[in-house]
């Protein structure tokens, strides 16, 4: 018979208990930083053929800048004692293109990034030192940050899964309405797309930038699916659903793609010239409608197929062919760990820096100075934008309490704090279903460790054996699927 104590001893090593926090931060250093830079690509200036090309980004070792200008390697114990922030400089490769002429490549320090204790960028790991020799507790799990001398942990946030169709029924005017929702997420931007079955089975779609719901058929035609037959068959070949779809096609407000785009243009830019209306409508379709499928015009066909799936799901729910989705089911949840949260604030901070660099370079150009990134980058612009949320816990998007002072009462309380999972739901409302213990939390969430009072069931903790899995790159999955003979939508 298996001796469980042997298994437990092998499993509960000090690295495992906060491994999810450290792994997530390491992944942010490896991929997240570069992803933000690649999204930006370049910093455009208001001068023709003048921009900054952005290249590779990496971080150095945690250091402290002394009063005499020297830089000294910093260890966590010193940061605590001297009320310093345990942070490392961020370096970025960039090249200024001045009116079409490429200037020499530069490596500039763009700011400081707080470093997680015991992560791959921490001096304890980089220098492979004996923890006791640098004033560290050998049993300390790491997984937290040191900001102005205080130890702060980033709470794991639980949220609904993005880019997934969720079905629900809602009360409208005393009637039950079937609704399909999708939180489409791309590069920090999140757009809620809603398809609902209104009166007389007419489908209506709502998404950001649209002041009022728009008919499903109008949107399909704007996306390039022009014939009624193709729209109906794209949704479903089930006779019951086709009957519903024919009702939608009969009351269509437009006939062609041009009419549909003009119709959307009149909604999003009323009173403007026709050229501007059409340009604005195209921008809204590409940028704000299902952005996770792409923001180029080529992605419209894929968006039409996705919208058709949402419509089919709404009708299947209305016909009793499928059930409402359970928002509390853990398959419909995703956890945002330290790395994801750091990527969010780094993205916002870098956009602020890019604006500042643009201003500094344009000013230098007007004054006839040479365009050098070393003089244009004010590193405290980025640093302040990262340090402020870390020190206060007030995150981008209006969330509070994301960064918390860690509970150092005893060893168990530290581990408990670093394994905490927080729900974004309001504390003041009942939310009975969300607070309940759900069967899918088995083995993932501790059934008993939750506070009493208003936070009950909304503040949870990971179970002892729980591990947080990491998503797979979409492109790798696509390659495997296409290699098995599936034809891509854009070609098919």
N, C-alpha and C positions, 0 to 999 in steps of 0.2 A: 504493500500500500504506500502511496506517495506521502512523504512527510511534509505537511504544509509549512512547517516552520522553516524548512530548508528553502522552499520556494519563496516564502515571504522575505527571508534574509537576503536571498539573491536579488529579489526584485526591489525592495525598499532601500536602495543605496541612496546616498545623499544627492547624487546627481539627478536621479529620476524624479524626485518629488516636485522640483520646479523646472524640469527639463523643457516643458512646453513654452515657458516664458523665455528661456535662454535661446532655444532653437528658433523661436519666432524672431527674436532680435537679430540673431545671426543671419537669418534669411533676409531680413530687411537690409543688413549691410551688404549682403551678396547680390541681391536682386532689386530690392525696393528703391534704394537710392538711385541706381542707374535707370530704373523704370521711369521715375519722375523726370530725370534729365532727358531721356529719350522722348517722352511725351511732349516736352517743351521744344526739343530739337534745336531751335535757335531763338535768339532775342532780336526781334525786328526793330529797326529804328525808322523814324519818319524822314529819312534821307534816302533817296533812290540808291538801290544796290548796296546798301550799307546794313550789315547785320553782324551778329556774333554767333559763330558756330560752336555748339557745345559738344564736348567729347566725353572722356572717361571721368568717373568720379570715384574717389576712395577716401578713407579716413586714416589719420596717423595714430600715434600712441597717445593715451591720455597724458596731458601736460598741465602745468600751471605757469602762467606768465607772471614772473616776479616784478617787483617795482623797478628794478634796475634794467628791465627789458630782457633778462635771460629767461630761457625756457627750461623747466626742470620736469623730469618724469614724475608723475603723480600716482600715489597708491591710495586706495579707498580710506585707510586709517588716517592718513594725513588730511585728506579732504574733509573727513568728519571733524577732526580736531581744529582745523583752521577755518571751518565754515566755508569751504570752497565747493565749486561744482566739479564733479568728476566727469570731465569732458575731453574730447579729442578734436583736433583741427580737421576740417573737411577740405580736401583739395579737388579742384576741377580743372580739367584740360579744356582750353577754349582758344578760339582764333577769331580775330576781328577781320571782317571783310569791309574795306573802306572804299566805297564807290567802285566795286568790282575788283579792287586790288587786295589780294590776300596778304595780311601782315603776318609777322612770325607767330608761331604757336606759343601760348603762355600756360603756365600752371599757376593758378591763383588760389590763395586760401580764402574761402568764401564765408567761413564762420566756424562755430564750435558746436559739436553734437554731444549731448549727454550720453555716456557709455554705461551700459548695464554691467553691474559687478558680476564677474565670472563668465562674461560672454567672450567671444573670440577676440574682441578688441580691447579687453581688459588687461592691464599690465600684469595681473596675477597669473593670467593664462599665457600671455605673450612671452614673459620672462621666465615662466616656469619656476617661480620662487617658492620657498617654504613659507606657507601663510603666516606661521608664528613669527618668523624673522622680520615681517613687515607689519606686525601688529594686528594680524587678522585671526579670527577664530577659525580653526580648521574645519569645524562643523557648520560654519555659516553657509547657507545654501546659495547665496547670490540671487540673481533674478530681479534685482531692484536697482534704482538709480540713486545717486547722491547729488542733491541740488541745494546749493548754499549751506552745505553741512548737514542737511536733514535727509533721512533715507525715505525715498518715495517709491511706491509700487504702482504700476499701471494695472488697473482692474480689467479683467477679461469681460468684454461686453457681449451679451447674447442678443441676436437680432434675427429677423426673418430672413430666409435665404434669398439673395438677389437672383435675378435672371431665371426665375422659376414661376410657372403659372400656378396660381392658387385660386381655388373656387370658393365662393361663399354666397350666402343669401343675406340680403339686407332689406330693412323695412323702408319703403318709399310710399308716401301718401296712403298709408294703411294697407299697402300690398307688399307681398314678398317678391323681391326682384333678384334674379340670378346674375351674379357678377364674377368676372374673371379678372384677377389683378396680377400685375408683374412689376416688380421693382427692378427696372433695367439700370444696371450700374456699369459705368465706364470711367476710369481715371478719376475717381473721387466724385464724379457727378452722378446723381441718382434721380431717375425719372420714373414716376408712377404712371403706368399705362393701365387704363381700366376699360373693359368691354362689358356692357350691361344690356340685358334684354328689356327694352322698354315696353310701352303699351303696344298692342297688336303685333307682338313678336319682332318689332323693329330694333335692330342692334345699334347701339351708340357707343362711340369711343371717346375717351377723355385722356389727354396727356398734357404735360407742361406747355406753356405758351399759347394754348388754345383757350379762349375765354369761355366758350360753351361747348357741350358735347357735339360731335359731328357724326353723321351717319357712317356706318361701317362700309357700305358700298362706295360712298364718295371717297373715303380714304383708300380703299383698294384700287380704285381707278387712278387716284393721284399717284399711287405707288407703281403704276404701269400695268395693272391687270385690267384691260379695257373691256373684254367681252363678258357679257352676263353669264354665259355658259362656263367660262373659265373660272369666274368668281365662285359660282355655285359648286363646281367640281373640286375647286381648291379647298373649300371648307369640308365637304363630305360627299360621299356617294350613297349614303344611307337615305332611303326614300322619305322617311319622317323628317330628317333634317333638311333635305332638299326642298320639301314643302315650305318649311319656315324661310329658307333662303330665297325662294321665289317671291314670297311676300315682300322681302327686303328689296329685291331687284325691281319689283313693280313700282315701288314708291321712290326710286332713286331720283335725286335732284339734279344729277349731271349725266352726260352721255360719254364724254371723252376725257382723256388725261388732262388736256389743256383746260377744259372747263372745270375739272376737279381742282387743279392747282390754283386757278383763278378764284374759285369759291373759297378755298382755304386762305388765299391772299386777302380776300375781302374781310375775312374773319380776324386775321392777325394784324393787318395793317389797313384798317378802314380809313377812307378819305385820302389815301396816298395815290401816286401815279401808278399806272398799270405795271410798268417795268419794275418799280420798287416792290409792288405787291407780289409779283411772281417771284422775284429774287428772295423776298422774305419768306414766302410759302415754301420754296425749295430749301431754304436754310432751316426752317422749323422741322420739315420732314426728315432732313439728314441729321441734324444735330440733336434734336430733342425727342424724336420718336424712336423708341427701342435702340438707344445708342450702343448697347452692348453688342449689337450685330454689325456695327460699323457706322462711320459717319461720312462715308463717301456715297455718291449717287449709285455706285455699283451694288451697294448693299440693299437696295430697295426691294429687289425680288425676294431676298431672304426675309426681309421684314414683312412682306405680303404673306409668305408662307406661315410665319410665326403668328401673325394676326389672325390668319385663317384657323390655326390650331386653337387660339383663344376663343374664337367664335364657335367652333365645333364643341369645345368643352362646355360653353354656356348652354348650348342647345341640349347636349347630353345630360347636363344637370337638370334642365327643365323637363326632359323626358324620363327622368329617373334612371338613366343608364349609368350614371356614376354618382358618387356621394360628394358632399361638401368636404373641402380639405380641412384637416385639423391643424390650426395654427400652433397648437402646443405640442404637436408631434415633433420629436427631436430631429427627424429627417428634414423637417421644414425650417430648421434653425441653423445658424452659423455663428461661430464664436470669433470675435475680433480680439486678437492677442496683442501683446506689446508691440510687435513688429508692424502690424497693420495700423495701430494707432499712431506710431511714430511716423509711418509713411504719410498719414493724413496731415499731421502738422508740418512735416517737412515740405509737402507739396504746397501748402498755403504759404509757408515762409519763403520758399524758393520763388514763387510767383511775385511776392512782394519785393524780393531782391532783384528779380528780372526787371521790374518796373523802375526800380531805383537806378540800376545799371543803365537802362535806356535813357533816363533823364540825365545822368552824369555824362554819358558819351555824347549825347546831343549838345549839351552845354559846352563840352570840350571842343566839339566840331565848330560851333558858332564862334568860339574864341580863338580858333585857329591852332589849337594844341593837337599833339599827336594822340590818336585813339589807343590808349593802353588800358587793358583790363585791370592791371595791377593798381592803377590809380582810380579806376571807375568803381571798383568793388569796395563798399563799406561793409566790412564783415559783421559789425554789430547789428545791421538790419536783419540778417537771417538769424543770428544768435538770439536776439531779443524775442523774435517771433516764436522760437522753439522753447526758450527757457520760461517764458511767462506761463503758457499752459502747464508745463511740467511743475512749476512752483505753486500754481494756484488750483490746478485740477479742472479749470474751465477750458474745455476742448472746443475745437471748431465744430460748428453745427449746433452750438448752444447747449451742449451737454456739460453737466457739472459733476464733480466728484470722480473724474476718470483717474486722476493721479491722487493717491492718498498716502499720508504718513504711515509707514508700516508699524504694525502692532508688535512691540518688542517685549511684551510682558514675559513671555517664555518662548522656548524653541518651537513648541507646537503652534502657538499663536502666529508666529512668523509664517510657518508653512501654510497654515489655514488661510492667512491673508493673501499669500501669493497664489493660492488655488481658488480664489473667490471668483464667482461668475455673477454679473449684475444684469438684470433685465431693464430695458429702457422705459417700461410702462410706468404710468403715474402712480405714486404711492398713495394718493388721496382717494383713489377710486377702488371699488371692491375687486374687480378682475378675478372672480372666484376661480374660473377655469385655469387662468395663468398661474395662480398661486398653488393650485392643487398639485399633488404628486402625480406625474404622468407615467404610465407603464414604460414608455420609451426612455425614461431617465434611469432605468435599471442599469447598474454598472457604470453609468456616466456621471450621475449627480448623486451626492449623498442624501439619503432620505430624511435624515434627522438634523443635520447641521444647517439650520437657517434661523435667523433671529425671530424673536416674538415681536408683536406690534405691527406697525404699518409696513415694515419691510418683509414680513413673513411670506415666504415663497417667491419673492422677487429677488432677494439676495440669496444666492445658493453657493455651494462649494462642490468642486469636482470630487467624485468618489475616489477612494484610495488607489484603485487599480486603473483609473481612467487615464487614457492618453489622448491627445488631440491630434487627429490625422491632418495631413496637409493636402490641399487640392493639387490636381495635376494640370500641367499646361495644356490649354485647349488645342493648340496647334499640333501637339504630339498625338492627341486623341484623333483629331481630324485626319492626320496622315495615315494612321492605322486603319480608320474607317474607309478612307478613299482607296487604300491599297487592297482592301477586301472587295473592291468593285462597286462601291457606292458612288454615284455621280454627283458632283457638287451642284447645288441649286443654280448657281450663276451660269454654269455651262449647260445644265439639263433643260 
